[in-house]
Amino acid sequence: MIDRAGLAAFLRRRRQALQPEDVGLPRGPRRRTSGLRREEVAALCHMSTDYYARLERERGPRPSEQMTAAIAQGLHLTIDERDHLFRLVGHHPPPRGALSEHVSPGMLRILDRLTDTPAEIVTELGETLRQTPLGVALLGSAASYTGPSRSLGYRWFTDPSTRALYRAEDHAFLSRLYASHLRAVVTLRGPGSRAAQLADLALARSEELRRLWETHEVGLRPHEVKHLVHPQVGALEVHCQTLLDPQQSHLLLVYTAVPGTESYEKLQLLSVIGEHALSG
């Protein structure tokens, strides 16, 4: 059963504790509000301002589990605060650890500050949870993928169009890399895990993966320099730096180009193209 009074008080307190800079928003010179405005939180949670405002006023429908997860992420809650929110709404909290898709506040704060840099947060199965705008412009939006197709490794072996972003001479190594990584996660998480289920689905659809699976190759590491073939700006060389959240098994991937190189100029151009595409 939903605790409307407790939920309303918790939401108000968490909203008032957040500052615009905590969530990547600019602080205007005339700002007088203590904390975030309701409309700002609603936008972060991908819901209407009216819907969110009614929750703070102890009214409105009971949020679904999906909506509750969106509120927890929008308010940059810790994992303990997320679980508390779920219980206030009357839901069982989602699993923690490798199965969790709740991005930690610290990881979100870093991502929010990478406004001029391609970056994304992914799970151990290669499912993209968050992207910066330039990350979307460089790598494409991951928002439309559902089910097993959310995993880049799964798409690599089941959707040929996935490989178009990478130069052809790297395809063989990347196939080995994704097969090696998937086997390692399956071994780590064990039979019956989501990783094992994903591997079974991919193995059933890909002869290439079945062949690589038989080699039992593990321990491959991605190259720091990635060679991409972007549909708008052409070939790029980008360096990928990784930050790990060990509690959630999430990775923050940050892509940069060496200043003064052609790839750096192309990223600058892509930033402008991306802004026009978003505003158009």
ZAFIPA-511715 format. One record per residue: residue in three letters; x, y, z of N, C-alpha, C in turn. Coordinates in steps of 0.1 Angstrom, whole numbers, padded with zeros to 4 digits, always signed. Layout:
BEGIN
ALAXYZXYZXYZ;...
***
This chain:
BEGIN
MET+0008-0012+0000+0000+0000+0000+0009+0013+0000;ILE+0005+0022-0007+0013+0035-0008+0011+0043+0004;ASP+0023+0048+0009+0023+0058+0020+0024+0072+0014;ARG+0012+0078+0012+0012+0090+0004+0019+0102+0012;ALA+0016+0102+0025+0022+0113+0033+0038+0112+0033;GLY+0042+0099+0036+0056+0097+0036+0063+0099+0023;LEU+0056+0095+0012+0061+0097-0002+0063+0112-0005;ALA+0052+0120-0002+0052+0134-0005+0063+0141+0003;ALA+0065+0138+0016+0075+0144+0024+0089+0140+0018;PHE+0091+0128+0015+0104+0123+0010+0108+0130-0003;LEU+0098+0131-0012+0100+0138-0025+0104+0152-0023;ARG+0096+0159-0015+0099+0173-0013+0113+0175-0007;ARG+0117+0167+0003+0130+0169+0009+0141+0166-0001;ARG+0140+0156-0009+0150+0152-0018+0151+0163-0029;ARG+0140+0168-0034+0140+0179-0044+0147+0191-0039;GLN+0144+0195-0026+0149+0207-0020+0164+0206-0017;ALA+0169+0193-0016+0183+0191-0013+0192+0192-0026;LEU+0186+0190-0037+0193+0191-0050+0195+0205-0055;GLN+0207+0208-0060+0209+0221-0066+0210+0219-0081;PRO+0208+0229-0089+0208+0227-0104+0222+0221-0109;GLU+0233+0226-0103+0246+0221-0107+0248+0206-0104;ASP+0240+0201-0094+0241+0187-0091+0235+0178-0102;VAL+0227+0183-0110+0220+0175-0121+0223+0180-0135;GLY+0234+0189-0136+0238+0194-0149+0229+0205-0155;LEU+0222+0212-0146+0214+0223-0150+0221+0236-0147;PRO+0219+0247-0155+0225+0260-0152+0217+0267-0141;ARG+0225+0274-0133+0218+0282-0122+0217+0297-0127;GLY+0205+0301-0129+0202+0314-0134+0205+0325-0124;PRO+0208+0337-0128+0212+0348-0119+0201+0352-0109;ARG+0188+0350-0113+0177+0354-0105+0170+0343-0097;ARG+0177+0332-0096+0171+0320-0090+0170+0322-0075;ARG+0158+0320-0070+0155+0321-0055+0151+0308-0049;THR+0147+0299-0057+0142+0286-0052+0153+0279-0044;SER+0149+0273-0033+0158+0264-0025+0157+0250-0031;GLY+0168+0246-0038+0167+0233-0044+0162+0234-0058;LEU+0157+0223-0064+0152+0223-0077+0137+0227-0077;ARG+0132+0232-0089+0118+0234-0090+0111+0221-0094;ARG+0098+0221-0092+0091+0209-0095+0091+0205-0110;GLU+0091+0216-0118+0091+0213-0133+0105+0208-0137;GLU+0115+0211-0130+0129+0206-0133+0130+0191-0129;VAL+0125+0188-0118+0125+0174-0114+0116+0166-0123;ALA+0104+0171-0127+0096+0164-0136+0103+0161-0149;ALA+0110+0170-0154+0117+0168-0167+0128+0158-0165;LEU+0135+0158-0154+0145+0148-0151+0140+0134-0150;CYS+0127+0133-0145+0120+0120-0143+0112+0116-0156;HIS+0112+0125-0166+0105+0122-0178+0090+0120-0176;MET+0084+0129-0168+0070+0129-0166+0065+0144-0166;SER+0052+0145-0166+0046+0159-0166+0048+0165-0152;THR+0048+0178-0152+0049+0186-0140+0037+0184-0131;ASP+0025+0183-0137+0013+0180-0130+0013+0167-0122;TYR+0018+0157-0129+0019+0143-0123+0028+0144-0111;TYR+0040+0150-0113+0049+0150-0101+0044+0159-0090;ALA+0038+0170-0093+0033+0179-0083+0022+0172-0075;ARG+0014+0164-0081+0003+0158-0074+0009+0148-0064;LEU+0020+0141-0067+0026+0132-0057+0031+0140-0045;GLU+0037+0151-0047+0041+0159-0036+0030+0165-0027;ARG+0018+0165-0033+0006+0170-0026-0003+0158-0021;GLU+0003+0146-0021-0004+0134-0016-0016+0130-0024;ARG-0015+0133-0037-0026+0130-0046-0021+0122-0058;GLY-0030+0119-0067-0026+0113-0080-0026+0098-0079;PRO-0024+0091-0091-0023+0077-0091-0011+0072-0085;ARG-0011+0059-0081+0001+0053-0075+0011+0050-0087;PRO+0023+0055-0085+0033+0052-0096+0036+0038-0098;SER+0037+0034-0111+0041+0020-0114+0056+0018-0110;GLU+0061+0006-0111+0075+0003-0108+0084+0010-0118;GLN+0080+0011-0130+0088+0018-0140+0089+0033-0137;MET+0077+0039-0133+0077+0053-0130+0085+0056-0117;THR+0084+0047-0108+0091+0048-0095+0106+0048-0098;ALA+0111+0039-0106+0125+0038-0110+0129+0051-0117;ALA+0120+0057-0125+0124+0070-0132+0125+0081-0122;ILE+0116+0081-0112+0117+0092-0101+0130+0090-0094;ALA+0134+0078-0090+0146+0075-0082+0158+0080-0090;GLN+0158+0077-0103+0170+0082-0111+0170+0097-0113;GLY+0158+0102-0116+0157+0117-0118+0162+0125-0106;LEU+0159+0120-0094+0162+0126-0081+0177+0123-0077;HIS+0184+0115-0085+0198+0111-0082+0198+0104-0068;LEU+0189+0095-0065+0189+0088-0053+0200+0078-0052;THR+0205+0076-0039+0214+0065-0037+0206+0052-0038;ILE+0213+0040-0038+0206+0028-0039+0197+0025-0027;ASP+0202+0030-0015+0193+0028-0003+0181+0037-0003;GLU+0183+0049-0008+0172+0059-0010+0162+0054-0021;ARG+0167+0048-0031+0158+0042-0041+0150+0031-0035;ASP+0156+0022-0027+0148+0011-0021+0137+0017-0012;HIS+0141+0028-0004+0131+0034+0005+0119+0040-0003;LEU+0122+0046-0015+0112+0052-0023+0102+0041-0028;PHE+0108+0029-0032+0099+0018-0037+0090+0014-0026;ARG+0095+0013-0014+0087+0008-0003+0076+0018+0001;LEU+0079+0031+0000+0069+0041+0002+0058+0040-0008;VAL+0061+0037-0021+0051+0036-0031+0043+0023-0030;GLY+0049+0013-0023+0043+0000-0021+0047-0011-0030;HIS+0059-0009-0036+0065-0019-0044+0077-0026-0037;HIS+0081-0038-0042+0093-0044-0037+0105-0037-0045;PRO+0116-0034-0038+0127-0028-0045+0133-0037-0055;PRO+0138-0032-0066+0144-0040-0077+0157-0046-0071;PRO+0163-0056-0078+0175-0062-0073+0187-0052-0074;ARG+0197-0055-0065+0209-0047-0065+0220-0054-0073;GLY+0232-0047-0074+0243-0054-0080+0242-0054-0095;ALA+0247-0065-0101+0249-0066-0115+0235-0065-0123;LEU+0224-0068-0116+0211-0068-0123+0205-0054-0122;SER+0211-0045-0114+0205-0032-0112+0208-0023-0124;GLU+0198-0015-0128+0200-0004-0138+0199+0010-0132;HIS+0199+0010-0119+0199+0023-0112+0213+0029-0112;VAL+0216+0040-0118+0229+0046-0119+0232+0054-0106;SER+0244+0052-0100+0247+0058-0088+0247+0074-0090;PRO+0244+0081-0079+0245+0096-0080+0259+0101-0085;GLY+0269+0095-0079+0283+0099-0083+0286+0098-0098;MET+0281+0086-0103+0283+0084-0118+0275+0094-0126;LEU+0263+0097-0121+0255+0106-0129+0261+0120-0128;ARG+0266+0124-0117+0272+0137-0115+0284+0139-0125;ILE+0292+0129-0127+0303+0129-0137+0297+0131-0151;LEU+0287+0122-0154+0281+0123-0167+0275+0136-0170;ASP+0268+0142-0160+0262+0155-0162+0272+0166-0166;ARG+0284+0165-0162+0294+0175-0164+0301+0173-0177;LEU+0299+0162-0184+0305+0159-0197+0297+0164-0209;THR+0292+0177-0208+0283+0182-0218+0289+0183-0232;ASP+0303+0185-0232+0309+0187-0245+0317+0174-0249;THR+0314+0163-0243+0322+0151-0246+0313+0139-0248;PRO+0316+0130-0258+0308+0118-0260+0311+0108-0248;ALA+0300+0104-0242+0302+0095-0230+0289+0087-0229;GLU+0290+0075-0222+0278+0067-0220+0281+0058-0207;ILE+0270+0054-0201+0271+0045-0190+0264+0032-0194;VAL+0272+0021-0193+0267+0008-0198+0268-0002-0187;THR+0260-0013-0188+0260-0024-0179+0271-0034-0183;GLU+0274-0044-0175+0284-0054-0179+0280-0062-0191;LEU+0267-0061-0195+0263-0068-0207+0262-0059-0219;GLY+0268-0046-0218+0268-0037-0229+0255-0030-0232;GLU+0246-0029-0221+0233-0022-0223+0235-0008-0219;THR+0233+0002-0228+0235+0016-0225+0223+0021-0217;LEU+0227+0027-0205+0217+0032-0196+0216+0047-0197;ARG+0227+0054-0200+0226+0069-0202+0237+0073-0212;GLN+0234+0084-0220+0243+0089-0230+0243+0104-0229;THR+0254+0110-0231+0255+0125-0233+0250+0128-0247;PRO+0245+0140-0249+0241+0144-0263+0251+0141-0273;LEU+0264+0144-0271+0275+0141-0281+0277+0126-0282;GLY+0274+0119-0271+0275+0104-0272+0265+0099-0281;VAL+0253+0104-0281+0242+0101-0290+0247+0104-0305;ALA+0252+0116-0306+0256+0120-0320+0267+0112-0325;LEU+0276+0107-0317+0288+0099-0321+0284+0084-0324;LEU+0277+0078-0314+0274+0064-0314+0260+0060-0318;GLY+0251+0070-0319+0237+0067-0322+0229+0065-0309;SER+0217+0068-0309+0208+0066-0297+0205+0052-0294;ALA+0207+0048-0281+0204+0035-0277+0190+0034-0271;ALA+0182+0045-0271+0169+0045-0264+0159+0036-0270;SER+0160+0033-0283+0149+0025-0290+0151+0010-0288;TYR+0162+0005-0283+0164-0009-0282+0157-0015-0270;THR+0151-0027-0272+0144-0034-0261+0149-0048-0261;GLY+0146-0055-0249+0149-0069-0248+0164-0072-0250;PRO+0168-0083-0255+0182-0086-0257+0189-0077-0266;SER+0182-0070-0275+0189-0061-0284+0194-0049-0277;ARG+0191-0047-0264+0198-0036-0257+0213-0038-0255;SER+0217-0051-0256+0231-0054-0254+0238-0052-0268;LEU+0249-0044-0267+0257-0042-0280+0263-0055-0284;GLY+0268-0063-0275+0273-0076-0279+0263-0085-0286;TYR+0251-0085-0281+0241-0093-0288+0238-0088-0302;ARG+0237-0074-0303+0234-0068-0316+0246-0071-0326;TRP+0258-0072-0320+0269-0074-0329+0268-0087-0337;PHE+0262-0097-0330+0261-0110-0337+0248-0113-0343;THR+0238-0104-0341+0225-0107-0347+0220-0096-0356;ASP+0226-0084-0356+0222-0073-0364+0234-0067-0372;PRO+0235-0071-0385+0247-0067-0393+0249-0052-0393;SER+0238-0044-0392+0239-0029-0393+0248-0024-0381;THR+0248-0031-0370+0256-0027-0359+0271-0024-0362;ARG+0276-0032-0372+0290-0032-0375+0294-0020-0384;ALA+0284-0013-0389+0287-0003-0399+0295+0009-0392;LEU+0294+0011-0379+0301+0021-0372+0316+0019-0370;TYR+0320+0006-0373+0334+0002-0370+0341-0002-0383;ARG+0353+0002-0385+0360-0001-0398+0361-0016-0399;ALA+0361-0021-0412+0360-0035-0415+0371-0043-0410;GLU+0383-0038-0410+0395-0045-0406+0395-0048-0391;ASP+0386-0042-0383+0385-0044-0369+0374-0054-0365;HIS+0366-0058-0375+0354-0066-0372+0358-0080-0366;ALA+0368-0086-0371+0372-0100-0366+0376-0099-0351;PHE+0385-0089-0348+0389-0088-0334+0377-0084-0325;LEU+0368-0075-0329+0357-0072-0321+0347-0084-0319;SER+0346-0092-0329+0338-0105-0327+0344-0113-0316;ARG+0358-0115-0316+0364-0123-0306+0363-0116-0292;LEU+0364-0102-0292+0363-0095-0280+0349-0097-0273;TYR+0338-0095-0281+0325-0096-0275+0322-0111-0271;ALA+0327-0120-0279+0325-0134-0275+0332-0137-0262;SER+0345-0132-0261+0353-0134-0249+0346-0128-0236;HIS+0342-0116-0238+0336-0109-0227+0323-0115-0222;LEU+0314-0119-0232+0302-0126-0228+0304-0139-0221;ARG+0314-0147-0225+0317-0159-0219+0322-0156-0204;ALA+0330-0146-0203+0335-0143-0189+0323-0139-0180;VAL+0314-0131-0185+0303-0127-0176+0294-0139-0173;VAL+0292-0148-0183+0283-0160-0180+0290-0168-0169;THR+0303-0170-0170+0310-0178-0160+0309-0171-0146;LEU+0310-0158-0146+0309-0150-0134+0296-0151-0127;ARG+0285-0150-0135+0272-0149-0130+0265-0163-0129;GLY+0270-0173-0137+0265-0186-0135+0253-0190-0144;PRO+0251-0203-0144+0239-0209-0152+0226-0203-0147;GLY+0217-0200-0156+0204-0194-0153+0204-0179-0151;SER+0216-0173-0151+0217-0158-0150+0212-0152-0163;ARG+0210-0139-0162+0206-0131-0174+0216-0131-0184;ALA+0229-0132-0180+0240-0133-0190+0239-0146-0197;ALA+0236-0157-0190+0235-0170-0196+0224-0171-0206;GLN+0213-0165-0202+0201-0164-0211+0204-0156-0224;LEU+0211-0145-0222+0215-0137-0234+0224-0145-0243;ALA+0234-0152-0237+0243-0160-0245+0235-0171-0253;ASP+0226-0177-0246+0218-0188-0253+0211-0182-0265;LEU+0205-0170-0263+0197-0164-0274+0206-0160-0286;ALA+0218-0155-0283+0227-0151-0293+0233-0163-0300;LEU+0237-0173-0292+0242-0186-0298+0232-0192-0308;ALA+0220-0192-0304+0210-0198-0313+0208-0190-0326;ARG+0213-0178-0327+0211-0170-0339+0224-0167-0347;SER+0235-0170-0341+0248-0166-0348+0257-0178-0349;GLU+0260-0182-0361+0270-0193-0364+0284-0188-0360;GLU+0287-0175-0363+0300-0170-0359+0302-0170-0344;LEU+0292-0167-0336+0294-0167-0322+0296-0182-0317;ARG+0288-0191-0323+0290-0205-0319+0304-0210-0322;ARG+0310-0206-0333+0324-0210-0336+0334-0204-0326;LEU+0332-0191-0323+0341-0184-0314+0339-0190-0300;TRP+0327-0193-0296+0324-0199-0283+0332-0211-0280;GLU+0334-0219-0291+0341-0232-0289+0355-0230-0286;THR+0361-0218-0289+0375-0216-0287+0378-0213-0272;HIS+0368-0210-0264+0369-0207-0250+0379-0196-0247;GLU+0380-0186-0256+0389-0175-0255+0384-0165-0245;VAL+0392-0162-0234+0388-0152-0224+0400-0143-0222;GLY+0396-0132-0215+0407-0122-0211+0411-0112-0222;LEU+0404-0111-0233+0407-0101-0243+0403-0087-0237;ARG+0410-0077-0241+0408-0064-0236+0405-0055-0248;PRO+0396-0046-0247+0394-0036-0259+0406-0027-0261;HIS+0408-0023-0273+0418-0014-0276+0414+0000-0271;GLU+0424+0007-0266+0421+0021-0261+0417+0030-0272;VAL+0423+0028-0284+0419+0037-0296+0409+0029-0304;LYS+0398+0035-0306+0387+0030-0315+0387+0037-0328;HIS+0385+0029-0339+0384+0035-0352+0370+0034-0356;LEU+0363+0045-0357+0349+0046-0361+0347+0051-0375;VAL+0336+0047-0381+0332+0053-0394+0319+0059-0393;HIS+0318+0072-0390+0306+0079-0388+0299+0082-0401;PRO+0285+0080-0401+0278+0083-0414+0278+0097-0418;GLN+0281+0107-0409+0281+0121-0413+0295+0127-0414;VAL+0304+0123-0406+0318+0129-0406+0329+0120-0410;GLY+0326+0107-0413+0335+0098-0418+0344+0092-0407;ALA+0356+0088-0410+0365+0081-0402+0370+0089-0390;LEU+0370+0083-0378+0375+0090-0366+0384+0080-0358;GLU+0393+0086-0351+0401+0078-0341+0398+0084-0327;VAL+0392+0077-0318+0388+0082-0305+0394+0073-0294;HIS+0399+0079-0283+0404+0072-0272+0392+0069-0262;CYS+0392+0057-0257+0381+0054-0247+0387+0052-0234;GLN+0382+0060-0224+0386+0058-0210+0374+0053-0202;THR+0377+0044-0192+0367+0037-0185+0367+0040-0170;LEU+0356+0042-0164+0354+0044-0150+0344+0033-0145;LEU+0348+0025-0136+0340+0014-0131+0333+0017-0118;ASP+0320+0014-0117+0313+0014-0104+0311+0000-0100;PRO+0320-0005-0091+0320-0019-0088+0308-0024-0081;GLN+0301-0016-0074+0289-0020-0067+0277-0023-0076;GLN+0276-0016-0087+0265-0018-0097+0270-0025-0109;SER+0283-0027-0111+0289-0033-0123+0286-0024-0135;HIS+0286-0011-0133+0283-0002-0144+0297+0005-0148;LEU+0298+0008-0161+0310+0014-0167+0306+0027-0173;LEU+0314+0037-0170+0313+0050-0177+0324+0051-0187;LEU+0320+0052-0200+0329+0052-0211+0329+0066-0216;VAL+0341+0072-0217+0343+0085-0222+0352+0085-0234;TYR+0348+0091-0245+0355+0091-0258+0361+0105-0261;THR+0374+0105-0264+0380+0118-0267+0389+0116-0279;ALA+0392+0127-0285+0402+0127-0296+0414+0136-0293;VAL+0425+0133-0298+0437+0141-0295+0436+0155-0301;PRO+0437+0166-0293+0436+0179-0298+0445+0182-0310;GLY+0440+0189-0320+0448+0192-0332+0447+0182-0343;THR+0441+0171-0340+0440+0160-0351+0427+0162-0359;GLU+0427+0156-0370+0415+0156-0378+0403+0151-0371;SER+0405+0140-0363+0394+0134-0355+0388+0144-0345;TYR+0397+0152-0339+0393+0162-0329+0384+0172-0336;GLU+0388+0177-0348+0380+0186-0355+0366+0180-0359;LYS+0366+0167-0363+0354+0161-0366+0344+0160-0354;LEU+0350+0157-0342+0341+0157-0330+0335+0171-0328;GLN+0343+0181-0330+0338+0195-0329+0327+0197-0338;LEU+0328+0193-0351+0318+0194-0361+0306+0186-0357;LEU+0308+0174-0352+0297+0166-0348+0289+0172-0337;SER+0296+0179-0328+0289+0186-0317+0279+0196-0323;VAL+0283+0204-0333+0275+0214-0339+0263+0207-0346;ILE+0266+0196-0354+0256+0189-0361+0246+0183-0351;GLY+0250+0178-0340+0241+0172-0330+0232+0183-0324;GLU+0237+0194-0321+0229+0205-0315+0218+0210-0325;HIS+0222+0211-0338+0212+0214-0348+0201+0204-0349;ALA+0206+0191-0349+0196+0180-0350+0186+0180-0338;LEU+0191+0183-0326+0183+0183-0314+0173+0195-0314;SER+0178+0206-0320+0169+0218-0320+0160+0219-0332;GLY+0163+0211-0342+0155+0211-0354+0142+0204-0353;
***
